[in-house]
Amino acid sequence: MRLTVLLVLLLSLGRVGSSEAQSGVPRQLAAYMQGQQAVNHFAGVVLVTRHDSVLLQQAYGLADAEWQVPNTPDTRFALASITKQFTAIALLQLAERGQLRLTDKLSQYVPGMPNGDAITLHQLLTHTAGLALDFEEVYLRHTDATKDSALAFIRRQPVQFAPGARIGYSNVGYFLLALIIEKASGLSYGTYLQRNILDVAGLRQTGLLSNTTLVPGLARLYYREGAALVKNPYINWDVNVGHDGLYATAGDLLRLSQALRGTTLLSSASLALMNTPHNKQFGGSGFLDRYGYGVFIDPYYNLGHHLLTHSGGYFGAMTTLDRYPQDEVVVIVLSNNEAESHIISYGLAGILFGKPVEVPYEHRPMPAAPPVPLTYAGHYGPHHILYANGQLYLQDLETPLVAETPTKFYSQQNPDRTVEFLPTKAGKVEALILTKGGVRETFRKTRKPGKR
């Protein structure tokens, strides 16, 4: 493994500018990912570029664990919710051509839906239509599901809120958008994407997942049950579309990001619409209130840099496409074993932007930890440290913290989360360092919660 990482590092150094090479950024990226594989057992592909120069492009782990087939840079991965970005691009293209309007009502294309006369295509795109989160009861483990049976199921589901009243993430909404693309264009969803997005942007290793068609180089999916990996259940890809359903290589996602820098796929006006945070009026935590059309704009984890992003996750597929357009940085992380792609991409971006980033390491509990001081509990910015029966918890009582030193703790469920308390000389704790994906951030104590 060391030889492989060294080879990739040398190849990467040959394709980057002298300032990048001298700064050691490619070496830091490679060391971070070596830790992610060795400690957190990452399997997948990572591609990091700045100014279109490759800083790291490397595959890790196995595409097929049963046959011990390794992942390669050209392995194709299920994209999960990154698919939503393709669906949004298709809607905006159809709007440009006058084949639909974003103010159109859902009932014009899909009759019989609850609130169909009130829900607009804009609301479907921004997760403000009030529809259910998902309909996996139809497509998960069911070989006989069809779009018609899925639609019949969806029509029976209660609405969550009045259209436009608030935000509620909805895979159902993007499934309906796929049907609308078919109705407005007269083409199947897959054919429309192929002709108008994939062929135009040169995405030759991207397509729709299938229950029957063989996809060369496609990674199998594995999800975690405790410490073990198991094969993902049957997913009916005839139905799981619009919100999910595409596969791609990391290289193709880089080509997509390059196409979205100009007007290859969309006009400047449509790109501006896509990259506008339409839900800001609702307020929130810097997540869904930062949603555009199939993309998050400057969510709370943007490291202080302009970020356009979307991640996906479903039964082993964990994917992230991060674009920092002002910095000309792209970070792509695709996993087939449920590794936290969004956290890994966060750590990789932290390295690029000069943040202090900790390489993953094996956490070991103290053999005989001293009693935990009650003074550690409190609110530190947006983070809560709770104290109950001599035990510390991060955010809620479902996430206990384990001491590895008297002042540093980690989460057993997620070792990439660590908390280090910073006592003063007088012994008071007024700040902590929270590490997420290796990125270290300091937060000062704001107030104390009550003892539980």
C-alpha angles and dihedrals in degrees: 000000000000090000091051093050091047091050092050090047092053092047091048092049089055091059102044133079120266092251091057092047093047092049091057092230095140089050091050091049092049093048091049092052092044086058092048090055098041097043106024097029095234114191119189142056132300126198121181124178137173121190086355091298116125113240096172132003112166142144123218136189129356133325088195115024094188094055094031092236110164125227115250132194087261096052113125117229134196104252100205109189096001079082087076089071091059091048091051092049090052092051092050091049091053090049090052090053094049094245091123141355126231088230091058116118122246091236090066089069106019112033124199098037119139108258088004092143091055104038115092128202087245089059092049090052094049099042092245098114095097096237126143122279098242148342100215089140084079105042102029113091092344115117095182098056118126134182088256093054090046091051092049089053093048092050089060095052118103118245116250098215142339113292111272094008096111144329127286121163108238131188086179090065093055092045087056090049089057089055090048091052088055093047095047097042101035089229133104114262092250094047092049092052092046095052100037106032115013098043093039095051095038096246097159098162097050128093148124120301114241140201091219113016117091115237112202114228096008115156117231116235126242128180131195128258103180107305094339130087119224133183117267118254124253112287119193103229092188087073106024095081139123094030092041137355108097129110127197145158122251088247092058091050088053089053089050091052090050091050090052091056089070139019099281092115105012139023119252089255093053092047089053090052092048092050098046117106096234097180100059092113090069095057122210143142099315096271122086089012085064095055122128122172107317092333141079115231117211098334118189092273095059094115090230093297128110104266134187110188151152131182133192136203134177130141099332099334109109114168140169134186110188120182122186099186098180090053093038088233127144124186118186123182120177121179133182097189103058095264112163098259094177092054092046091050088049090055093046091050089048089059091049091051095048098253121151103262125183118218111232114265138174110274117217124191119234110264091229110012116200119237112288113246113239087221089074089072118092147089116296107187106297093345126092125206110196128196122206128161094342093311129112122219133192114231096328143012090266093071112061119188123225122209118237092167129008089267105026124074136176138198113248091204090054116016091187086076114077132165123204118187118215111212120193123233087267090056097251118137110223101154144021139199113233115198118201118175087347094301109128118215127176121220127183122223112259105177141341125251118220120270114262 
